[in-house]
Amino acid sequence: ASIKEAAKEFNISESTISELYPWNTDDENLIDQFYKTIFFDVARKVNVKFITDFDHYGSGYSSYIPTFFYNEKCKIKQLYPSYNQNYLGLEVYFCRLAPYFIMLEHEYRWQQRQNHTERFNGFPNQHKIDEIQQESTQHIAQHLETLLSEFGLKRLNKESLNTSLDGKYQIKTVLTDRAYSYFDALFHWED
C-alpha cells in the first residue's frame, strides 16, 4: 500500500498498518527485535556505531524507534564541557507501524561513562527530514538506505509526509501544533 492509502486506512491508534511480517503481528516486541537485528547488521556492514531507544523515551507511546548512526568522521568540536562525545551524524526514525523510515542530519552529544549504555532520545523534526549536508553523513545515509531496502524497509521523504490528513482524524501526539499530516500518523509520540 502507498503511504497515502496507509494513512487513510490508519485508525490513528497504536495498531500496525502493514500486512508485512513482523508488522502484521501487531507484536511490538517482535517488531523491535526485528529492528535490533537490522541495526547490528547494518552497523557492521557500514562500519558505524549507533545509539537507540526502544523504551518510548521512558514514558508514553512512540510509534517509531529513534536511532543515531555515526562514526569517527562525524566527530565535531566539543562545545559543551559537560559532554565529551559530540557528533554530527544521521538520525533515522524507524516506524513501528509499517516498514518505513525517515532520515535527517543532526548533532548529538552525550557524556561517555564507563559501563553505561547511552540512549538516543532525539525527536523527529518534520522540517529537517532529508536535510543531510555533510559528506560523512551523506556517505552513511547512502549505504544505510541501500542496506535497509534489502530488509524491505522504505525511506519516506519530506514531500510525501507533509501531505495533510483529512480533518476527521485525530492523532495523540505532542510533536505538532498544526493540522495533522501523514508524518503525524506514522511518526507520533504520546506522553
Disulfide bonds with the S-S distance in Angstrom:
none
